[in-house]
Amino acid sequence: MPLGMVMHNIEITHGRGGQLARAAGDVAKLIAKEGKSATLRLASGEVRLVSQNCLASVGQVGNVGVNQKSLGTSGSKCWLGKRPEVGGPHW
């Protein structure tokens, strides 16, 4: 892959399956290749070294606007299986 390529669903070790950049709208960028390792910049800003043998999917994960949707009422949040958040003492 050329430098600057954006990717997602990246393996940390070859054969274990994708473990990095899998959330909605997430992306990682290839910033360097040295020997048998590649340097990635993750969405969090973390810079990570992975083997060049590891597999990844090209592009960005879909469903970018998942956090932009307004649920409207507390009932609609309940229908999604989210329990109410009650502020109380935390001992």
N, C-alpha and C positions, 0 to 999 in steps of 0.2 A: 504494500500500500504506500502511496506517496505521502510525504510529510504534509501536515495540515488536514489530513482526512478526518472527518468526524465519524464516530462509530458508537455502537452500543452492544450490550449483551456480550461482554468480553470475559474470556477465561482468565483466571489467575494462574493456574497450572494446566498444562495441556491434558485434555481428556476428561476434565472434571465438569465441564459445562459452564455456561456463562454465569458470572457472579458479579460483574461490575456494570454500572450504568444500565439498570433494568427498569427503573421507575418511569412513570408517565412523563414524557417530554425530556427525559434525561439524555445526555450526550457526553462523550469523551473525545479528546482531540489528540492525535498522534503528533508529538512535538520533536522527537529525535529517535534515531535508530543507531545503535552502537554494537557491533559484533553480533551476538545472538540475542540481545535484549532490545526492547523498545521502551521509550518513555512516553507515558500518557498523562495528559492533564484532565482530571475528572471535573465534574460540574461543581464540586465543593471547593475546588482550587487545589486539591491534593495532587501532587505529582507522584506517579507510581511507575515502577519498573516491572515489565512483564516480558516473558519470553516471546520471541518472534514467531515461534511455532504455535502459539495460542491462537484460537479462532475468535472471530468477532463478526458482527453484522454491520454493514456499512449503513450510515445514515442515523437519523434521530428516532427515538421511540415515539410512537404516536400518542394521541390523547393529551396534547400539550395543555389545553385549557381546562383540565380537570378541576383545578382549584378556583377557577373563575366563576363556576356555576353557583348561582344563588339558590339555596334550597327553599327559601320562603318562610316556612314555619318550622317549629320544633317537631311537629308531627311528621313532616317529611323526612327529617333526620332520623326519627324513630323507625320509620318504615325501612330505612337502609340498615337497621340493626345497630345503630349507634345509641348507647345508653346516655341518659342525661348527665351532665357534669354539674355536681353540686359542690359549692364551696363550703367547706366546713373545717373544723380543726384537724390538723394532721399531726398525730402523735406518733 
